[in-house]
Every structure is written in C-alpha cells, then in structure tokens.
Amino acid sequence: MKKLLLLSTILITVISCSISKKPEFKYISNIEVKNVSMRNVTIQADAVFHNPNKVNGKLSVDDIHIFVDNIDVGAISSKKFDVPSRKEFTIPLEGTFSLSKIYKENKNNLLGNVLKIVQTDSLLINYKGSIRYHFANFSYPYKIDKEQKVSLK
C-alpha cells in the first residue's frame, strides 16, 4: 500500500510539473537606434514571449545576426534570461554594427547608399537567427526573421 501511495504521489507531481506547451515567441518590438556615430550604430529591441506553463526555464540568444541591405554587419547579444511561469515577458536585445561594413560591401554604389541614408534618415534592418529555450534536458530553438525600417534620428 505504501508503494502504491508513493508511486501515485510521484506520478501526480511529475504530471503537474510537466511542460504542456513550449513558450510561444510572439514578436520583436521596440526596435530603436540607441547610438549613432560616424563609424558605428547601436540598436536595441525586445523579443516578446508568452509562457503558458507552470514551470520556468531559461532563454538564450544563440545566433541572431543583423543584416543591412542584405549584408551581415554584426550580431545581437543578450544574457541568459529566466523565463517566468504563466506570463508574457520580454528579453532585451542589443547589437552594434559598423557602417564601414556596408560601405566596403557596396563600393560600386557607395555614393548612392550614402545619399539614400542621408535622404531617408533610416536603414532597413533585418534580424535573422534563433533564440533557444532551455528546461532541464529539453531545448527548443525559435527562429527569428524580422525586417524593419529604423530611423537614425
């Protein structure tokens, strides 16, 4: 009888703490330019998630790259982030890239690119990569592919 009671207690604990669904990646928001200099641009954004589970976990940025005019100019960084249970939450992302990479890749059209940036005061930035959810031995990647026009003002 004691073995049955112990087994049922363990079974109920495992079932109640299990992951019913993976946390849901919703969108990237608040993309803005934090700093602009003659050489570098620093941008920041928030990745918004919702965790429907009772259990927590961690999210880490695996490999999110910044593309400007289809040129890979840099990567975004973020620390590991604790996932709250049953909540919507955001992860702050930040990346710095060099404008010289854009100029080097487009040597033939350098004047056109500079004029375009000066006239529009904006860049078309694309984020590509993944954010990974970790819980115990379980891991799941979320693919990120977001394009947005960002004002340089």
VEXSESE-409454 format. One record per residue: x, y, z of N, C-alpha, C, CB in turn. Coordinates in steps of 0.2 Angstrom, whole numbers, plus 5000, padded with zeros to 4 digits. Atoms other than C-alpha are relative to their C-alpha. Glycine has a CB too. Layout:
VEXSESE-409454
XYZXYZXYZXYZ
...
//
This chain:
VEXSESE-409454
500449945000500050005000500450065000499550005006
499649945000501450125004500450014993500649995006
499750005007502250084987499650044995500349944998
500549985005500650124978499950085002499449975001
500149934998500450294988500650044998499950005008
499449965002502250344985500050004992500649965002
500050005007502150294966499550054997499849934997
500649955002500450394964500250075002499449985003
499849934998501250544973500550034995500350005007
499549985005502750544961499750014994500549945000
500349995007501650524946499650065000499549944999
500349945000500550664951500450065000499550015006
499549945000502050784954500350004993500549985006
499750005006502850734938499550034995500249944997
500649985005501150764928499950085001499449965001
500149934998500850934937500550054998499850015007
499549955002502551004933500349994993500649985005
499850015007502650944915499950064996499749944997
500149945005502851064901499449984995500750014996
500650025004501151064892500150034993499450035003
499849975007501751184878500650045001499450054998
499449965000503351274873499850075001500449984994
500149935000503451454877499950034993500650045004
500249985007502751554862500450074999499350014999
499749945002503851684853499450044996500649994995
500549965002502651824849500350054994499650045005
499749955005503651964840500650045003499450054998
499549964998505052084841499750075000500750004996
500249934999504652264847500550055002499350005004
499649954997505352424852500750014997500150005007
499350005003506752424839500250074999500049964993
499849935001507652584840500850015000499750045006
499349985001509352664837500250035007500250044994
499849974993510252694854500650054999500249945004
499449965001511852774847500250004993500549985005
499750005007512452834830500650045000499450034995
499349965000514252894827500249994992500549975005
499750005006515252914811500249934998500550054999
499750075002515852734812499549945002500649995004
500450054998514552634822499350025001500349975007
500749994998512752614825499849945005499549994994
500250054995512052534841499250005000500350025007
500750014999510252464841499849965005499749974993
500350054995509152384854499349984998500050035007
500750035001507552284853499849965006499949974993
500250054995506452174864499649944996499450045004
500350065002505951994860499449995005500549944999
500650014995504151964867499849934999499450054998
500250084999503751784873499450005005500649965002
500650024995502251704882500249935002499350014997
499950074997502551554894499349985003500650005005
500650024998500951464896500149945006499549974995
499950054995501751334908500150025007500649964998
499949994992501851314927500850005001499749955004
499350014999503751284925500450064997500349944998
499549955003505151414922500549974996500350045006
499550025004506651394911500550064999499749974993
499649955002507951494903500050014992500849995002
499949985007508151584886500750034999499450054997
499449985002509751614877500050024993500649955002
499949985007510251704861500549964997500150084999
499550045003511051584850500450034995499749944997
499649975006511551674834499550054996500349944996
500449965004510551824829500550054997499550045005
499649965004511351924815499650064998500449974994
500349945003511052104809500250014993500250065004
499949995007510852124791499850074998499749954995
500249935003510852304782500149994993500450065003
499950015007510552294763500349934998500450064997
499850075001510752104764500849995001499949984993
499350014998512552124771500049995008500450074999
499950024993512952034788500550055003500249935000
499649954997513552184798500249995008499750065000
499950014993513552114816499549955003500050065004
500450054996512752004829499750045006500449945003
500349974995511552044843500249955006499250005000
499950044994511951994861499550015006500750025003
500550004994510951954877500349955005499349994998
499950054995511251874893499549945001500150035007
500550054999510351714898499550035004500349935003
500549964997508651764903499549955004499650044995
500450054996507551674917499350014997500050015007
500650005002505851634910499549995006499849944995
500550004994504351674922499549954998499750075001
500550055001502951544923499350044999499949955005
500749985002501251584915500050084999499549985005
500049935001501751764909500250024993500450035006
499749975006502151874894500650035003499550044996
499349974997503951934896500450024994500449955004
499549985006505252024885500749995002499950074999
499350014999507051994883500350064996500349934997
499749955003508152144879500649984996500350055005
499550015005509252134864500450064998499749964994
499649945002510652244859500649984995500350045006
499450015005511952254844500350064998499749954995
499649955003513252364837500349984994500550035005
499750025007513752364819500450064997499549974995
499649955003515052464809499750024993500749974999
500249975006514452574795500549984994499950075000
499550015005516152534786499949934997500750005003
500150065003515552354783499550014994499749955005
500449985006514152424772500350034995499450045003
499649965005515252544763500549954996500450065003
499550055003516552404760499749954995500449965005
500450055004515252284753499750034993499549975004
500449975006514452414741500550064998499450045003
499549955002516052504735499750034993500749974999
500249975007515252524717499550055001499849944996
500549964999513752604724500050045006499349965000
499949974993514452694739499750075000500850015001
500349935000513852874734499249995000500250044994
500850015000512052804731499849985007499949954995
500250034993512052714748500050065005500449955002
499949944995512652874757499450054999500750034999
500649955002511352984748499449975003500050014993
500750034998509952864752500050005007500049924998
500050004993510452854770499950075003500649975004
500149934998510553044771499350034999500650054997
500749985002508953074762499449975004499949984993
500650034996507852954772500250005007500049934997
499950004993508752964788499849935004499750055004
500250074998508452774790500349944997499249994999
499750065003509052604787499549945000500749985004
500450064999508152444783500449945003499849984992
499650054996508752314796499649945000500250035007
500350064999508452134796500449965005500049964993
499750054995508752014811499849934998499650025007
500050075002509051834807500449965005500249984993
499750044996509451694819499549965004500550045005
500450044996508751604834500150015007500149924999
500050004993508351614852499849935003499550065003
500150064998508451454862499749995007500649965000
500350014993507351394877500349945003499249994999
499750054996508151284890499649985006500750015002
500350034994507251174903500349935001499250005000
499750064999508251034911500449984994499549955003
499750035006508750924896499750024994500149935001
500449985006507450994885500350074997499350015002
499849945003507951134872499650014994500850004999
500449995006506951214858500250074997499350005002
499849935003507551354846499450034997500549984994
500549965003506451494840500450044994499750055005
499749975005506851554823499850085000499849974993
500149935001506951744821500250034993500450045006
499949975007506751834804499650065000499949954994
500449944999506152014807500450064996499950025007
499749945004506452164795499650065002499949984992
500349944998506052344800500550064998499950005007
499649945002506552514794500150045007499550054995
499849974994507452604808500250074999500549965004
499849935000507552794810500750015003499550055002
499349984997509352864813500050065004500550004994
500049934997508753024821500149995008499350034999
//
